Amino acid sequence: MGYRVKEIRQEKNITQKELEKRSGLSRQTISAIENGRVKFVSSNTLLALAKALECDIDEIFFPSAV
C-alpha cells in the first residue's frame, strides 16, 4: 500500500513536505508509510492521504490495470 501512496504522490508531482501540509500527517509518518515501515494504517490516516492526494482510497489499494 505504501508504494502506491508514493507512486500517486510522485505522479501528481507532490513532495512529502507538500503532502504533510495537505494531509496534516507528519513527513516522518508519510515517509514511514511509503517505505513500508508502517504495517497498519488507520482509516483516518488513509482518508487524510486520499483526500490530500485527490484520489479514492481504492486507487491506493487497487491500481488500475494497464
N, C-alpha and C positions, 0 to 999 in steps of 0.2 A: 504494500500500500504506500509506503513512504517514497518508493522510487517514482510512483505516479504523481505524487504531490510535487516532487522535484521536476519531473517532465512537464507537467502542466504549468508550473511556475516559470520554467525556462521558455516554454513555447510562447508565453504571454510577456516575455521579457520583464519579469518582475524579480527584483533582488530579494534575498531573505530579509533584508532591512525593511524594504517596502511591504513585504508580506507581514512582517511584525507589526507595522503601523496599521495595516488594513484589518488584521485579524485580532489584534490585542494579545497575541501569544508572543512569548519571548523568542528572540532569534535563536537562542540555545535550544529551546523546545522544538522549533521548526527544524533546525539542523539535526537534532536527535531523531526526529520522526523521519526525515528524508534519508538519513544514513542507517536506519533500521535499529537504532539503539533503544527505541521505544517500541515495545511489542504490542501494548494495548493502549488505544486512544479512546478517550471518552466521546460520547455522541456530541457533546457541546463543542469539543475541540474540532471534531470533524465538520460540524456545521459552520464553525468560525472559519475554517480553512476553505471550505467550499464557497462560502459567501465572499470571502476575500479574493478568491481566485475566479469568481464569477462563473462557477460551474456547478453541476449537480454532484451530489455525493456518489452517484452511480459512476460518473466519469473517473472518480478516484479509484473505485474498486473494479470496474469493468471497462477497460479501454476498448474502444471500438475496433472491430476487426478491419484490417486493411485489405 
